[in-house]
């Protein structure tokens, strides 16, 4: 069953709203392929399986207490490119860093590929460096002179 460009955009919106905004992790079974693949530059190898998606969603929900906002979606055939932001309180451990309870904004870009009406593959870039700067997790000499004015 092939899906149209419009259907893939709707699937992306449902994933963002159901999973990333409302934390309805049960929707993952319906929307994400069992053999899903995640490509992330911060990880040495692609991560595989629907459970990988669930783990990433649950982990993300526990780090920042704030809504994910879809800034832009660009659908084309089997792919949907999405730009998003999330602003909220840093409430969960991330990369060994305890919660700071500071307000932070994280941004990212995902390229999602759909197959048979489900999310099959994602290439993602998340601005973790921006968050680390915002919570003061980097040495001052490393961030001296870096301008954060263009952060949303």
Wavefront OBJ file of the C-alpha trace (Angstrom):
o trace
v 0.000 0.000 0.000
v 1.682 3.163 -1.182
v 0.814 6.499 0.364
v 0.569 9.891 -1.275
v 2.663 12.934 -0.453
v -0.345 14.434 1.356
v -0.919 11.255 3.392
v 2.756 11.209 4.414
v 2.495 14.824 5.586
v -0.586 13.891 7.643
v 1.284 10.912 9.137
v 4.109 13.268 10.155
v 1.642 15.666 11.775
v 0.005 12.754 13.655
v 3.396 11.521 14.905
v 4.341 15.000 16.096
v 0.990 15.608 17.791
v 0.238 12.159 19.222
v 3.718 10.995 20.207
v 5.879 14.091 20.680
v 3.281 16.566 22.002
v 0.706 14.386 23.809
v 3.146 11.570 24.757
v 0.745 8.911 23.450
v 3.424 6.264 22.937
v 0.831 3.607 22.019
v 0.297 5.441 18.696
v 3.811 4.349 17.699
v 2.556 0.816 16.964
v 0.156 2.181 14.356
v 2.413 4.866 12.831
v 5.963 3.428 12.833
v 7.179 0.413 10.864
v 8.445 -2.575 12.826
v 11.802 -2.422 10.986
v 12.195 1.370 11.442
v 15.738 2.814 11.066
v 17.047 5.974 12.780
v 20.137 7.763 11.435
v 21.568 10.346 13.843
v 24.992 11.942 13.447
v 25.531 11.721 17.220
v 25.291 7.915 17.108
v 28.018 5.700 15.641
v 25.573 3.312 13.929
v 21.954 3.556 12.787
v 19.467 2.386 15.400
v 16.869 -0.141 14.286
v 13.371 -1.213 15.229
v 10.061 0.300 16.297
v 11.168 0.020 19.937
v 14.070 2.377 19.119
v 11.542 5.031 18.128
v 9.587 4.426 21.338
v 12.748 4.677 23.474
v 13.770 7.960 21.815
v 10.263 9.422 22.262
v 10.061 8.397 25.920
v 13.571 9.686 26.611
v 12.833 13.010 24.882
v 9.619 13.456 26.860
v 11.565 13.054 30.091
v 14.270 15.645 29.361
v 12.371 18.827 28.460
v 8.992 19.662 29.961
v 7.543 21.653 27.108
v 5.647 21.231 23.848
v 7.235 20.310 20.559
v 6.263 22.816 17.872
v 6.328 21.906 14.195
v 7.881 24.960 12.545
v 7.801 23.730 8.934
v 6.970 20.595 6.931
v 8.108 20.011 3.359
v 6.532 16.878 1.864
v 7.858 15.297 -1.319
v 6.853 11.822 -2.516
v 7.815 9.286 0.203
v 9.716 11.878 2.283
v 8.681 14.643 4.664
v 11.280 17.123 5.881
v 10.367 18.703 9.190
v 11.851 21.542 11.201
v 10.817 21.691 14.853
v 11.560 23.329 18.187
v 10.866 22.468 21.798
v 10.970 24.992 24.633
v 10.545 24.088 28.263
v 12.195 23.323 31.558
v 15.201 20.966 31.574
v 13.752 18.325 33.932
v 15.547 15.091 33.049
v 19.089 13.769 32.913
v 20.752 14.078 29.520
v 24.224 12.790 28.641
v 25.027 12.465 32.352
v 23.941 16.051 33.070
v 21.471 16.342 35.931
v 18.353 18.511 35.438
v 19.084 22.230 35.753
v 15.427 23.342 35.740
v 16.508 26.114 33.357
v 14.268 27.037 30.419
v 15.827 25.764 27.209
v 15.013 25.625 23.528
v 16.120 22.710 21.380
v 15.731 22.726 17.610
v 16.004 19.994 15.040
v 15.450 18.868 11.492
v 14.145 15.432 10.534
v 13.942 13.804 7.130
v 11.339 11.064 7.394
v 10.774 8.342 4.786
v 7.423 6.585 4.674
v 6.634 3.151 3.318
v 3.264 1.372 3.269
v 1.628 4.076 5.380
v 4.185 4.005 8.196
v 7.347 5.845 9.174
v 10.173 3.630 7.902
v 13.331 5.723 8.306
v 14.532 9.006 9.807
v 17.669 11.092 9.334
v 17.826 13.636 12.145
v 19.938 16.570 13.261
v 19.247 17.895 16.768
v 20.972 21.016 18.105
v 22.205 19.494 21.372
v 25.133 21.947 21.468
v 22.668 24.837 21.729
v 20.978 23.193 24.706
v 24.311 22.481 26.413
v 25.249 26.153 26.048
v 21.868 27.272 27.425
v 22.161 25.145 30.586
v 25.784 26.127 31.189
v 27.113 22.594 30.704
v 30.157 23.676 28.681
v 33.278 25.379 30.057
v 33.145 29.177 29.808
v 36.301 29.331 27.698
v 34.678 27.034 25.135
v 31.607 29.225 24.674
v 33.286 32.631 25.041
v 32.353 34.746 22.057
v 29.578 32.416 20.846
v 26.417 34.363 20.149
v 23.121 32.708 21.036
v 20.975 35.603 19.785
v 19.730 33.606 16.819
v 18.277 30.845 19.037
v 14.469 30.761 18.964
l 1 2 3 4 5 6 7 8 9 10 11 12 13 14 15 16 17 18 19 20 21 22 23 24 25 26 27 28 29 30 31 32 33 34 35 36 37 38 39 40 41 42 43 44 45 46 47 48 49 50 51 52 53 54 55 56 57 58 59 60 61 62 63 64 65 66 67 68 69 70 71 72 73 74 75 76 77 78 79 80 81 82 83 84 85 86 87 88 89 90 91 92 93 94 95 96 97 98 99 100 101 102 103 104 105 106 107 108 109 110 111 112 113 114 115 116 117 118 119 120 121 122 123 124 125 126 127 128 129 130 131 132 133 134 135 136 137 138 139 140 141 142 143 144 145 146 147 148 149 150 151 152
